Amino acid sequence: MKIINGGVSTPKGFKAAGIHCGVKAAGGDKKDLALILSEVPCSAAGTFTTNKVKASPVYLSMENIADGKAQAIVCNSGNANACAPNGEAHAMTMCVETAKALGLDKEDVLVASTGVIGHEINIDAIAGGIPEAVKALSEEGGEDASYAIMTTDLVNKQVCVEIELSGKTVTIGGIAKGSGMIHPNMGTMLCFITTDADIAPEILSPMLKDCVRTTFNRISVDGDTSTNDTCIVLANGLAGNDRITEENEAYAVFKEALAFVCRTLAVKIAKDGEGATKLITCTVKGAESEEKAEKISMSVIKSPLVKTAMFGEDANWGRVLCAMGYSGEDFDPEKVTVGFSSKAGSIDVCTGGKGLEFDEEKASKVLSEEEITIDITMQEGEYEVTAWGCDLTYDYVKINGDYRT
Amino acid sequence: MKIINGGVSTPKGFKAAGIHCGVKAAGGDKKDLALILSEVPCSAAGTFTTNKVKASPVYLSMENIADGKAQAIVCNSGNANACAPNGEAHAMTMCVETAKALGLDKEDVLVASTGVIGHEINIDAIAGGIPEAVKALSEEGGEDASYAIMTTDLVNKQVCVEIELSGKTVTIGGIAKGSGMIHPNMGTMLCFITTDADIAPEILSPMLKDCVRTTFNRISVDGDTSTNDTCIVLANGLAGNDRITEENEAYAVFKEALAFVCRTLAVKIAKDGEGATKLITCTVKGAESEEKAEKISMSVIKSPLVKTAMFGEDANWGRVLCAMGYSGEDFDPEKVTVGFSSKAGSIDVCTGGKGLEFDEEKASKVLSEEEITIDITMQEGEYEVTAWGCDLTYDYVKINGDYRT
């Protein structure tokens, strides 16, 4: 697998665009409409928010992707079209207008939105913008698209990799956005992945679900699951590889690459969490089961007390042990070792469930880095899980509470 | 039921004390050792942290209370004696030294600690302080005890009520402490309740569990469950009421009063949550079941995005609906109404799962108060649950992360 520069318009036969259509009023020229198109129909798979309250475009995309086929994605930022007046009708208009402008069936267009909740979306701006976005479509448009889906993300998020399948070069590109808001709102996780791989939809769909389970579902910024979360992959087959229709070697190679793309974007989202100054990785090793390791790592990564300790660069292993303890999983604290590591080194701080005498100065140095790992070993089995999050800072409170001042 | 001034030393036959023994070094004279004594043996019941990682005194108290009898409680603040060297031995020393100084069996002494985790407790200071605390015991000592269990609580927390049972006046007093820390640490919830009621321990124990379930278990400051959480009730029978041994009318009257004491202290803890500027009450009405109403109300009260919105005094009902949606409970968003109320008035902001046009100025006025209620109606059944929490503020981050500066 080779990491290359690129994004969703890099795989063969894909074009993308990102333009300003007017949903985001502030500033006047921030991109707020993204379009991704394949020149031929694609195998398509998606995972969507588990929140009981779903945005209107989520329902529409779930319906349109049910047949395992799609050819385009249209996405606006600035308004989530969730719990909003005329939400269904406006999501449908986005879909129909895009299909019309591209000459596609409306069932082959997927729709996503992100931004403020509960306000009617400016559908005139979007409808006016769609033909413009179609005109802007290009093989270099992936980066523009990555900007057009951002809300308060500080950086755009792209990744692209190449693999070989049956002698053909296959490319996978992806863009994502994380927690952010332009008005008071919950954050939304969006991820769009394109590939020229030839793969059957009935294989692609469970593969994506499994990749999402171990990547996007193992990040947490604040524990709030949005109404709009969406991850879509489109595979147009133009790489010319032997079509993947079963779990063979090519399946394994492709799945590893897809998981890498998901993981890379997931980590970028965690690192760019609202107000975050640090990426926190929590690795649980030696667990009795994957489920247990997952619950424990997520409990640690979500703990406000662990998150504030990381912000304070404090080697507060007691909070780590405490968060493990309320994860709902059973374990023997006396078998637990906790350490912290970063590129400045690593330090064990707790073993056998009790504190170690450690060099506070060294601990401070380890924790002063921007990327910190909490290393947990449980000594009860062979399973290992990694979860990602970020610290909890003044700016999180500022962004989400104090926006009026 | 009559609310009276008082606390744990108000019921007949109880004395209490709170002194400085030296566990808390900073400042030099902050009270850090509390003692509560009944002149006769008591029916005793307790609930303890569900965290898999429990402090040493928690294990000891669970053992000593198992027979439904106890006569004294000793509690230090400043060190949680959790995950700490020689924790078991030191908890036992606290117990034995207290028993010796009071002339009791050690099995009748309950022990609690709160404060920093992972550091060896200063047992010499405590052992030295116990005789002094015994000397200080008095019928007016309840207030001192309420101060001696505080960590970074800003206010002490006491309540006392009187009821009539079989022609006798029965008094119930309680003290509690909430989330706080003097060093980086998770907060701890402690609650000690005394009463002169005559009640069988096998009745008292399930009654306490049920009262805790609908009060202390329905508050959240930051979702972190401590290693030390403890709630104990001692009933010495000196009021002379007919002993409560079954679920009769006296049982109901006493239980209502006990629940009131628990709820009052729970709300005080929520209001004094770390960094909190507002008490947030969330009431879910019209739910299909109590469990569903509880899960939904707790999901809302715990949401960082709801908590920061309340800090920002922003009528952000979308976050409320979103937190309901990821509670894990099934419901129809189109039957949901959300409103906010306070002593400045009330305002509906969402009905049928969609936003209402509302007066932003009025909403700001409602939310500018220090005590705010989020009113949710689900239109699916008869159950109602109330949960309590607080806003998420800069000071929460400061207290828990930035303590070094």
Interface residues (C-beta under 8 A of the other chain):
Chain A: T50 N51 K52 V53 K54 A82 C83 A84 P85 V116 I117 G118 H119 P184 N185 M186 D222 G223 D224 T225 S226 T227 K302 S303 P304 L305 K307 T308 A309 M310 F311 G312 E313 D314 N316 W317 G318 R319 L321 C322 A323 M324 G325 Y326 S327 E329 D330 F331 P333 C350 G353 K354 G355 D391 L392 T393 Y394 Y396 V397 K398 N400 G401 D402 Y403 R404
Chain B: T50 N51 K52 V53 K54 A82 C83 A84 P85 V116 I117 G118 H119 P184 N185 M186 D222 G223 D224 T225 S226 T227 K302 S303 P304 L305 K307 T308 A309 M310 F311 G312 E313 D314 N316 W317 G318 R319 L321 C322 A323 M324 G325 Y326 S327 E329 D330 F331 P333 C350 G353 K354 G355 D391 L392 T393 Y394 Y396 V397 K398 N400 G401 D402 Y403 R404
